[in-house]
Amino acid sequence: MKLTLRQMEIFLNVVKQGHLTNVAKGMGLSQSAISMSIKELENILGNPLFDRINKKLILNEMGRSFEKEIAPIVKKLNDIEYEFKNTVNKGIVRVGASTTIVDYLMPPIICNYMNNYPDVKVGLKEGNTKQIVELIKNGEIDVGFVEGIINDSDIIKEIIGVDELVVVTTDTTLTKEISIDKLQDRKWVLREEGSGTREVFLDYIKERVDHINIFLELGHTESIKSLLMNHRCLTCISKIAVQKDIANNKLMRVPIKDFECKRNFFMIYHKDKYHSELFEKFIYFTKTMINQMLEEKY
């Protein structure tokens, strides 16, 4: 008897869920069918994959090794099946993007793409850089667009543009050039941990300040801007998010000495991602539009 994809999928679900009842319910099978599949798999391999401790299935060292080997294979096979159900100009592209990109770049891109290819649907999920990476690794999205620092061997990243971060406030006393260390005790409002904007800013200033007084953390750029309109706080934010507010004198850019904080916008996807024609066409379209939009803004 040979291993089957179904057996491997059941095994991975048992590893993930930890309970046969949950796996059975999720896969529409009986608990006995799940149990039988695990036993058949262990018989084929000639080794137990789980330790049975207190009526629980605990992955043993053989099981951990088996999981490591088959997880990328199963993901790749499911990915190929999903992609081949789509034609070049018909199907679904699952996209994730960090907050700055979702708010200020993705809406016109998706609208233009779906106008050009009305039979293609684009599903968009928003999250910070860390969350988008997890969505890709879990196979929940096909491609992500982020601006944070990424160090993950499973993720392929490609630079698709350059963004500038600026410090803004409504405090009109900060009109003269000042060094960043003179501002470290002021009240700062930053994005939450895991945000690319936050990570890039803190990494950029770490050699110049002893600390930074983070007064408040918020999960959305527009929430930070709204707070600044009514309080004399500081934030570091993408220039594309505040250009209109600065031009309309709603926010003021703080002139900080020797402050040129730039970051890359990345397109990311899993290293085992299957590149269908639909996928390739979408990422080419998106990269081209993002470059055009950044050139217009800057």
C-alpha positions as CSV (number, residue, x, y, z in Angstrom):
1,M,0.0,0.0,0.0
2,K,1.2,3.5,-0.8
3,L,0.7,6.8,0.9
4,T,-2.2,8.9,-0.3
5,L,-2.7,12.6,-0.3
6,R,-5.9,12.1,1.8
7,Q,-3.9,10.3,4.5
8,M,-1.3,13.0,4.6
9,E,-4.0,15.7,4.8
10,I,-5.8,13.9,7.7
11,F,-2.4,13.5,9.5
12,L,-1.6,17.3,9.1
13,N,-5.1,18.2,10.3
14,V,-4.7,15.9,13.4
15,V,-1.4,17.6,14.1
16,K,-3.0,21.0,13.8
17,Q,-6.2,20.4,15.6
18,G,-5.0,17.9,18.2
19,H,-8.4,16.3,18.6
20,L,-9.9,13.6,16.3
21,T,-13.4,14.9,16.9
22,N,-12.5,18.4,15.6
23,V,-10.8,16.9,12.5
24,A,-13.7,14.6,11.8
25,K,-16.2,17.5,12.0
26,G,-14.0,19.8,9.8
27,M,-13.4,17.2,7.1
28,G,-16.9,15.7,7.2
29,L,-15.8,12.3,8.2
30,S,-16.5,10.0,11.2
31,Q,-14.0,9.9,14.1
32,S,-13.4,6.2,13.4
33,A,-12.5,7.0,9.8
34,I,-9.9,9.5,11.0
35,S,-8.5,7.1,13.5
36,M,-8.3,4.3,10.9
37,S,-6.5,6.6,8.5
38,I,-3.9,7.4,11.1
39,K,-3.4,3.7,11.9
40,E,-3.1,2.8,8.2
41,L,-0.5,5.6,7.7
42,E,1.5,4.3,10.6
43,N,1.3,0.7,9.3
44,I,2.6,1.9,5.9
45,L,5.5,3.7,7.4
46,G,6.2,0.9,9.9
47,N,6.5,3.4,12.8
48,P,4.0,5.1,15.2
49,L,3.8,8.8,14.5
50,F,2.0,9.7,17.8
51,D,2.4,8.8,21.4
52,R,-0.9,7.8,23.0
53,I,-0.7,9.6,26.4
54,N,-3.8,10.0,28.6
55,K,-6.0,9.3,25.6
56,K,-4.3,12.1,23.6
57,L,-2.3,11.9,20.4
58,I,1.0,13.5,21.0
59,L,3.3,13.9,18.0
60,N,6.5,11.9,18.6
61,E,10.0,12.5,17.1
62,M,9.1,10.3,14.0
63,G,5.9,12.2,13.6
64,R,7.6,15.6,13.8
65,S,10.1,14.5,11.1
66,F,7.3,13.2,8.9
67,E,5.3,16.4,9.3
68,K,8.3,18.5,8.3
69,E,8.8,16.5,5.1
70,I,5.2,16.3,3.9
71,A,3.8,19.7,4.9
72,P,5.3,21.6,2.0
73,I,4.4,18.8,-0.5
74,V,0.7,18.8,0.5
75,K,0.6,22.6,0.4
76,K,2.2,22.6,-3.1
77,L,-0.3,20.0,-4.4
78,N,-3.3,21.9,-3.0
79,D,-1.9,25.1,-4.4
80,I,-1.6,23.6,-7.9
81,E,-5.1,22.2,-7.7
82,Y,-6.4,25.6,-6.7
83,E,-4.5,27.4,-9.5
84,F,-5.5,25.0,-12.3
85,K,-9.2,25.6,-11.5
86,N,-8.6,29.2,-12.6
87,T,-8.0,30.2,-16.2
88,V,-5.8,33.1,-17.2
89,N,-8.6,35.7,-17.1
90,K,-11.0,34.0,-14.8
91,G,-10.7,32.9,-11.2
92,I,-9.8,34.3,-7.8
93,V,-6.6,36.0,-6.6
94,R,-6.2,36.2,-2.8
95,V,-4.3,39.2,-1.8
96,G,-3.0,40.5,1.6
97,A,-1.6,44.0,2.2
98,S,-0.4,46.0,5.2
99,T,-2.4,49.0,6.4
100,T,-0.5,51.8,4.5
101,I,-0.7,49.9,1.2
102,V,-4.4,48.9,1.7
103,D,-5.4,52.5,2.5
104,Y,-3.5,54.4,-0.1
105,L,-2.4,52.1,-2.9
106,M,-4.5,49.0,-3.3
107,P,-8.1,50.3,-3.9
108,P,-7.4,51.9,-7.3
109,I,-5.2,49.0,-8.3
110,I,-7.9,46.4,-7.6
111,C,-10.6,48.5,-9.2
112,N,-8.6,49.0,-12.4
113,Y,-7.7,45.3,-12.5
114,M,-11.2,44.1,-12.1
115,N,-12.5,46.6,-14.7
116,N,-9.9,45.1,-17.1
117,Y,-10.6,41.5,-16.1
118,P,-14.3,41.4,-15.0
119,D,-14.2,37.6,-14.6
120,V,-11.4,37.7,-12.0
121,K,-12.3,38.3,-8.4
122,V,-9.7,39.8,-6.0
123,G,-10.1,39.0,-2.3
124,L,-8.2,41.5,-0.1
125,K,-7.2,41.0,3.5
126,E,-5.6,43.7,5.7
127,G,-3.1,43.2,8.4
128,N,0.3,44.3,9.6
129,T,3.5,42.8,8.1
130,K,3.7,40.0,10.6
131,Q,0.1,39.0,10.0
132,I,0.4,39.0,6.2
133,V,3.4,36.7,6.4
134,E,1.4,34.3,8.6
135,L,-1.5,34.3,6.1
136,I,0.9,33.4,3.3
137,K,2.5,30.6,5.3
138,N,-0.9,29.2,6.2
139,G,-1.9,29.3,2.5
140,E,-4.8,31.7,3.1
141,I,-3.5,34.3,0.6
142,D,-1.5,34.0,-2.6
143,V,0.5,37.2,-2.5
144,G,1.2,40.0,0.0
145,F,2.3,43.6,-0.3
146,V,4.0,44.9,2.8
147,E,6.6,47.4,4.0
148,G,8.0,45.7,7.2
149,I,11.2,43.9,7.9
150,I,11.0,40.2,6.9
151,N,13.4,37.5,7.8
152,D,11.8,34.2,6.9
153,S,13.3,31.5,4.7
154,D,9.8,30.4,3.5
155,I,9.1,33.9,2.1
156,I,10.2,35.2,-1.2
157,K,10.3,39.0,-1.2
158,E,10.8,41.5,-4.1
159,I,11.2,45.2,-3.8
160,I,8.5,47.0,-5.8
161,G,8.9,50.6,-4.6
162,V,10.4,53.0,-2.1
163,D,8.4,54.9,0.6
164,E,9.5,57.7,2.8
165,L,8.6,58.1,6.5
166,V,8.1,61.5,8.0
167,V,7.5,62.8,11.5
168,V,4.3,64.9,11.8
169,T,2.4,66.8,14.6
170,T,0.0,69.6,15.2
171,D,2.4,71.2,17.7
172,T,3.2,74.5,16.1
173,T,6.1,75.1,18.5
174,L,8.2,72.6,16.5
175,T,8.9,74.7,13.5
176,K,12.7,74.9,13.8
177,E,15.1,72.1,12.9
178,I,15.7,69.8,15.8
179,S,17.5,66.5,16.4
180,I,15.5,63.4,17.1
181,D,17.0,62.8,20.5
182,K,15.5,66.1,21.7
183,L,12.0,64.7,20.9
184,Q,12.4,61.3,22.6
185,D,10.6,62.4,25.7
186,R,7.6,63.9,23.9
187,K,4.4,61.9,23.6
188,W,4.6,59.6,20.6
189,V,1.7,57.7,19.0
190,L,2.9,54.7,17.0
191,R,1.4,51.7,15.2
192,E,1.1,48.4,17.1
193,E,3.9,45.9,17.4
194,G,4.3,43.9,14.1
195,S,3.7,47.0,12.0
196,G,6.2,47.7,9.3
197,T,6.0,51.4,9.8
198,R,6.8,51.1,13.5
199,E,9.7,48.6,13.0
200,V,11.4,50.6,10.3
201,F,11.1,53.9,12.3
202,L,12.4,52.4,15.6
203,D,15.2,50.6,13.8
204,Y,16.2,53.9,12.1
205,I,16.5,55.9,15.3
206,K,17.9,53.3,17.7
207,E,21.5,54.6,17.4
208,R,20.4,58.2,18.1
209,V,18.0,57.9,21.1
210,D,18.1,56.3,24.5
211,H,14.4,55.5,24.4
212,I,11.2,56.7,22.9
213,N,8.2,57.7,24.9
214,I,5.4,55.7,23.3
215,F,2.3,57.3,24.7
216,L,-0.2,55.2,22.7
217,E,-0.2,52.4,20.2
218,L,-3.0,52.2,17.5
219,G,-3.7,49.6,14.9
220,H,-4.6,52.0,12.0
221,T,-2.9,54.9,10.3
222,E,-6.2,56.9,10.1
223,S,-6.8,56.5,13.8
224,I,-3.3,58.0,14.5
225,K,-4.0,60.9,12.2
226,S,-7.3,61.6,13.9
227,L,-5.7,61.6,17.3
228,L,-3.0,64.0,16.2
229,M,-5.6,66.5,15.0
230,N,-6.8,66.9,18.6
231,H,-3.6,66.3,20.7
232,R,-0.1,67.7,20.5
233,C,1.6,64.3,20.0
234,L,4.1,63.1,17.5
235,T,4.1,60.2,15.1
236,C,6.2,58.8,12.3
237,I,4.1,57.8,9.3
238,S,4.3,57.2,5.6
239,K,4.5,60.4,3.5
240,I,1.8,59.1,1.2
241,A,-0.6,59.0,4.1
242,V,-0.2,62.6,5.1
243,Q,0.7,64.5,2.0
244,K,-2.8,66.1,1.7
245,D,-3.0,66.8,5.4
246,I,0.3,68.7,5.3
247,A,-0.7,70.6,2.2
248,N,-4.0,71.6,3.8
249,N,-2.2,72.6,7.1
250,K,-4.0,70.0,9.1
251,L,-0.7,68.4,10.1
252,M,2.8,69.8,10.2
253,R,6.0,68.0,9.2
254,V,8.6,68.3,11.9
255,P,12.0,69.4,10.5
256,I,14.3,66.9,12.1
257,K,18.1,67.2,11.5
258,D,19.6,64.5,9.3
259,F,16.4,62.5,9.2
260,E,15.9,60.6,6.0
261,C,14.0,57.5,6.8
262,K,13.1,55.5,3.7
263,R,11.8,51.9,3.4
264,N,11.0,49.5,0.7
265,F,7.6,48.2,-0.3
266,F,7.8,44.5,-0.8
267,M,5.8,42.0,-2.8
268,I,6.0,38.6,-0.9
269,Y,4.8,35.1,-1.6
270,H,5.6,31.6,-0.3
271,K,8.7,29.9,-1.8
272,D,6.6,26.9,-2.8
273,K,3.9,29.1,-4.5
274,Y,2.8,27.8,-7.9
275,H,3.0,30.6,-10.5
276,S,0.0,30.3,-12.7
277,E,-0.6,32.6,-15.7
278,L,-3.3,34.3,-13.6
279,F,-1.0,34.9,-10.7
280,E,1.8,36.2,-13.0
281,K,-0.5,38.6,-14.8
282,F,-1.9,40.0,-11.5
283,I,1.5,40.6,-9.9
284,Y,2.8,42.2,-13.1
285,F,-0.2,44.5,-13.2
286,T,0.1,45.4,-9.5
287,K,3.8,46.1,-9.6
288,T,3.5,48.3,-12.6
289,M,0.7,50.4,-11.0
290,I,2.4,50.7,-7.7
291,N,5.5,52.1,-9.4
292,Q,3.5,54.6,-11.4
293,M,1.5,55.7,-8.3
294,L,4.7,56.2,-6.2
295,E,6.3,58.2,-9.0
296,E,3.3,60.5,-9.2
297,K,3.2,61.0,-5.4
298,Y,6.9,61.6,-5.0
